[in-house]
Amino acid sequence: MESASRTVAAVILDLLAEAGITKVFGIPGVHNLGFWNAIAPGRPEIVGVRHEQSCVYAADGVARATGKLSVALTTTGPGAANTLGAFGEAAISGSPILVISSETPMRNRSASGARGILHEMSDQASLFRPLSKKVSCEGTEWILARSTTTAEEAISAVVDFLALLVAPPTGAGYIGVPADVLNQTYTGEAPHASMFCIDYFVNSRNEVTNNSPLLGALKDKKKIAIWAGGGATQASEEIKALSEHLGAPIFTSFAGRGIGAGSSHYITLPIHEPEVEEILASSDALIVLGSQLDGMNTKNWSIPFPETVCVIDANPAVTLRNVKATLSITTDQLAKYVTGLMDLPAQEPWINVSQVCDKARARIASSDKGKAGMALVQAIDNAWPAENYIVCDMAISGYWTGVYSSTKKPRH
């Protein structure tokens, strides 16, 4: 970044622009006006909303639709606290979002603790810390929620968090910047990434992909199936190719809908339907990719998993609480592992997925309970442009559309 006379708020907006962010969402307040004062060509547009929670919901929506980091700007104290409901939703869903908030001015603070400055909190970042992404490298763990106190610290945190929040598994983070620091003039070069951040990505790049254990666990299996979750979105084409190569049905979680949808073995129904559950019960091996196998997606873990289950995930800890795995691989190189499984012998399809799905959909559409729901889904499938997005809220129409619509690609 070029050295120039800019405020810290302007430097932060420039860093966001360099990361490809063209829009952020925010509400101006007395402490965070530095961001609005720094609006200029080439910097992200700040889209106004009606409530701080909406800032983060909007950022979360962009992150889900694009898979890219999205940013919300808010103000000190109650403004930051108002984001927590939406921040929690984004964090639990693994959406790559960053909340940047003003905090009380440094010049008015007391070293002894809070003194009653407007909107003051003794530790504003502590609101976000339990939900924020955690990153470990060589025995050191960072929680990506930080209150900064200087210009250099604030800018450095932005540099690091822009990279770390989008590294698999993606997540949410928070940076607090004192109001007077936001408005300070900054003439230096933007700090480089920290050594922690550099080491983290060096280790990731140097990871050796070893598919031998996977190939060994699956070599004699004739009825392999694939389960793809939201953490596998970036590997959709590789999963499609593997599905065709192995004749493997693709199950998806709600977050994974559309992954591998181009495969002739993609299942267009949820696991909750008996025909789909029967496919899983008939398999002799399941490859779980980027999914936690949570209760909502597994009928509270009552579905019949095969004896051989191989898990590939950037953070499989939750998955391993929910299924007994034959093999678990922790990696942020999921696509490489999927491609490596192409070394397994090609197989003929062991089940006609399209036929099963067509019959099941006809059964549901002819039932008293399913007739209206499937008619809605069919109308949407027929009329909605494939390039457009559908957002499904927690409503009956959303439930039907979210799991029965013939999704053609991820994130749609």
Rosetta blueprint (number, residue, H / E / L):
1 M L
2 E L
3 S L
4 A L
5 S L
6 R E
7 T E
8 V H
9 A H
10 A H
11 V H
12 I H
13 L H
14 D H
15 L H
16 L H
17 A H
18 E H
19 A L
20 G L
21 I L
22 T L
23 K E
24 V E
25 F E
26 G E
27 I L
28 P L
29 G L
30 V L
31 H L
32 N L
33 L H
34 G H
35 F H
36 W H
37 N H
38 A L
39 I L
40 A L
41 P L
42 G L
43 R L
44 P L
45 E E
46 I E
47 V E
48 G E
49 V L
50 R L
51 H L
52 E H
53 Q H
54 S H
55 C H
56 V H
57 Y H
58 A H
59 A H
60 D H
61 G H
62 V H
63 A H
64 R H
65 A H
66 T H
67 G L
68 K L
69 L L
70 S E
71 V E
72 A E
73 L E
74 T E
75 T L
76 T L
77 G L
78 P H
79 G H
80 A H
81 A H
82 N L
83 T L
84 L H
85 G H
86 A H
87 F H
88 G H
89 E H
90 A H
91 A H
92 I H
93 S H
94 G L
95 S L
96 P L
97 I E
98 L E
99 V E
100 I E
101 S E
102 S E
103 E E
104 T L
105 P L
106 M H
107 R H
108 N H
109 R L
110 S E
111 A L
112 S L
113 G E
114 A L
115 R L
116 G L
117 I L
118 L L
119 H L
120 E L
121 M L
122 S L
123 D L
124 Q H
125 A H
126 S H
127 L H
128 F L
129 R L
130 P L
131 L L
132 S L
133 K L
134 K E
135 V E
136 S E
137 C E
138 E L
139 G L
140 T E
141 E E
142 W E
143 I E
144 L L
145 A E
146 R E
147 S E
148 T L
149 T L
150 T L
151 A H
152 E H
153 E H
154 A H
155 I H
156 S H
157 A H
158 V H
159 V H
160 D H
161 F H
162 L H
163 A H
164 L H
165 L L
166 V L
167 A L
168 P L
169 P L
170 T L
171 G L
172 A E
173 G E
174 Y E
175 I E
176 G E
177 V E
178 P E
179 A H
180 D H
181 V H
182 L H
183 N L
184 Q L
185 T E
186 Y E
187 T L
188 G L
189 E L
190 A L
191 P L
192 H L
193 A L
194 S L
195 M H
196 F H
197 C H
198 I H
199 D H
200 Y H
201 F H
202 V H
203 N H
204 S H
205 R H
206 N L
207 E L
208 V L
209 T L
210 N L
211 N L
212 S H
213 P H
214 L H
215 L H
216 G H
217 A H
218 L H
219 K L
220 D L
221 K L
222 K L
223 K L
224 I E
225 A E
226 I E
227 W E
228 A E
229 G L
230 G H
231 G H
232 A H
233 T H
234 Q H
235 A H
236 S H
237 E H
238 E H
239 I H
240 K H
241 A H
242 L H
243 S H
244 E H
245 H H
246 L H
247 G L
248 A L
249 P L
250 I E
251 F E
252 T E
253 S L
254 F L
255 A L
256 G L
257 R L
258 G L
259 I L
260 G L
261 A L
262 G L
263 S L
264 S L
265 H L
266 Y E
267 I L
268 T L
269 L L
270 P L
271 I L
272 H L
273 E L
274 P H
275 E H
276 V H
277 E H
278 E H
279 I H
280 L H
281 A H
282 S H
283 S L
284 D L
285 A E
286 L E
287 I E
288 V E
289 L E
290 G L
291 S L
292 Q L
293 L L
294 D L
295 G H
296 M H
297 N H
298 T L
299 K L
300 N L
301 W L
302 S L
303 I L
304 P L
305 F L
306 P L
307 E L
308 T E
309 V E
310 C E
311 V E
312 I E
313 D E
314 A L
315 N L
316 P L
317 A H
318 V H
319 T H
320 L H
321 R H
322 N H
323 V L
324 K L
325 A L
326 T L
327 L E
328 S E
329 I E
330 T E
331 T L
332 D L
333 Q L
334 L H
335 A H
336 K H
337 Y H
338 V H
339 T H
340 G H
341 L H
342 M H
343 D H
344 L L
345 P L
346 A L
347 Q L
348 E L
349 P L
350 W L
351 I L
352 N L
353 V H
354 S H
355 Q H
356 V H
357 C H
358 D H
359 K H
360 A H
361 R H
362 A H
363 R H
364 I H
365 A H
366 S H
367 S L
368 D L
369 K L
370 G L
371 K H
372 A H
373 G H
374 M H
375 A H
376 L H
377 V H
378 Q H
379 A H
380 I H
381 D H
382 N H
383 A H
384 W L
385 P L
386 A L
387 E L
388 N L
389 Y L
390 I L
391 V L
392 C L
393 D L
394 M L
395 A L
396 I H
397 S H
398 G H
399 Y H
400 W H
401 T H
402 G H
403 V H
404 Y H
405 S L
406 S L
407 T L
408 K L
409 K L
410 P L
411 R L
412 H L
